[in-house]
Amino acid sequence: MNSKVDNLESVENKRRYKRVDFSVPVVYKNLRVPTELPVGSVTRNLSEGGVCFQTSKFISLACRLVVEISIPTVLRPIKAISKVAWIRRIPLSDQYELGNQFLEITKEDKANILSFVNQSLSVDTQSPSSTPAPNLPPEI
């Protein structure tokens, strides 16, 4: 078998939670710096276990953040305490991509994220070929 494909499959199998690529507003604040103002960004992807977003600031691994995520299916922002699981600089930019693992989140907020992810994934998996073709008039 192709080793690149095998590696990709093994990475996907190691993921604990399903995730969806989706851009929604996120606001974060470093717990270690209480005087720091919250910073706004946009998510890259979201799962029941965490969130990935971009930032212009380097934030160290294991740093604790308070994140507030605004998803369209919930009236109020989802609030969680997370830790930075990984960070990488985006090539040819001064931006970083940040992966966060949720440490503290209410059951209700976790359920709201899971519902949103499942709903988004079910919409993504419906391909145009699975929908019946409309009745078209015969060609002349």
C-alpha positions in Angstrom: 0.0 0.0 0.0 1.0 3.6 -0.3 2.7 4.7 2.9 1.5 8.3 2.6 -2.1 7.2 2.5 -1.5 4.7 5.4 0.0 7.6 7.4 -2.9 9.8 6.7 -5.4 7.1 7.7 -3.5 6.4 10.9 -3.6 10.1 11.8 -7.3 10.3 11.2 -7.8 7.1 13.2 -5.9 8.6 16.2 -8.3 11.6 16.3 -10.5 11.2 19.4 -13.3 13.5 18.1 -14.9 14.3 14.8 -14.0 17.8 13.7 -15.5 20.2 11.1 -13.6 22.9 9.2 -15.7 25.9 9.9 -15.0 29.6 10.4 -16.9 31.2 13.3 -15.9 34.0 15.7 -13.8 33.1 18.7 -12.5 35.3 21.5 -9.7 34.2 23.7 -7.9 35.5 26.8 -4.7 34.2 28.5 -5.5 33.1 32.0 -2.0 34.0 33.2 -2.4 37.6 32.3 -5.6 38.9 33.9 -5.1 42.5 32.7 -4.8 41.4 29.1 -7.8 42.3 26.9 -9.6 39.5 25.1 -8.4 38.9 21.5 -10.8 38.1 18.6 -10.1 35.6 15.8 -11.8 33.1 13.6 -11.9 29.3 14.0 -10.2 27.0 11.4 -11.9 23.9 12.8 -13.9 22.8 15.8 -14.6 19.5 17.6 -16.1 18.3 20.8 -12.6 18.2 22.2 -11.1 21.4 21.1 -10.7 24.3 18.6 -8.1 25.5 16.1 -7.8 29.2 15.3 -5.3 31.7 14.0 -3.5 34.4 16.0 -0.9 37.0 15.5 0.7 36.3 18.9 2.9 33.3 19.8 1.3 31.5 22.8 3.4 28.9 24.6 2.4 25.2 24.7 0.2 24.2 27.7 -0.8 27.9 28.2 -4.4 28.1 29.6 -6.9 30.2 27.7 -10.5 31.2 28.2 -12.2 30.8 24.8 -15.6 31.9 23.7 -16.9 30.5 20.5 -19.9 31.8 18.6 -21.6 29.0 16.7 -24.7 29.7 14.6 -26.9 27.0 16.3 -26.5 28.5 19.8 -27.7 31.9 21.0 -24.9 32.6 23.4 -21.2 32.0 23.0 -19.8 28.7 24.1 -17.3 29.3 26.9 -14.4 26.9 27.9 -11.0 26.8 29.5 -8.5 25.3 27.1 -4.8 24.5 26.9 -2.6 25.1 23.9 -1.9 21.6 22.5 0.2 22.7 19.5 1.2 25.9 17.7 2.8 26.4 14.3 3.8 29.5 12.3 1.8 29.9 9.1 4.4 30.0 6.2 5.1 33.4 4.7 3.1 35.3 7.3 3.3 36.7 10.8 0.3 34.5 11.9 0.2 31.3 14.0 -2.2 28.4 13.9 -3.1 27.3 17.4 -4.7 24.0 18.4 -6.5 24.0 21.8 -7.8 21.2 23.9 -10.8 21.9 26.0 -10.1 21.3 29.7 -13.2 22.7 31.3 -16.5 23.0 29.5 -20.1 22.5 30.6 -21.9 19.4 29.4 -24.5 21.6 27.7 -21.8 23.5 25.7 -20.0 20.2 24.8 -23.4 18.8 23.6 -24.0 22.0 21.6 -20.6 21.6 19.9 -21.2 17.9 19.2 -24.6 18.6 17.7 -23.2 21.4 15.5 -20.3 19.2 14.3 -22.6 16.3 13.5 -25.0 18.5 11.7 -22.2 20.2 9.7 -20.7 16.8 8.8 -24.0 15.4 7.7 -24.5 18.4 5.3 -21.0 17.9 4.0 -21.4 14.2 3.2 -24.5 14.7 1.1 -23.1 14.8 -2.4 -24.9 16.1 -5.5 -24.9 12.6 -7.0 -27.0 11.3 -4.1 -29.8 13.7 -4.9 -32.2 12.6 -7.7 -31.9 14.6 -10.9 -34.9 16.9 -11.6 -37.3 16.0 -14.3 -36.0 17.8 -17.3 -37.7 18.2 -20.7 -36.3 16.0 -23.5 -33.6 17.6 -25.6 -34.8 18.9 -29.0 
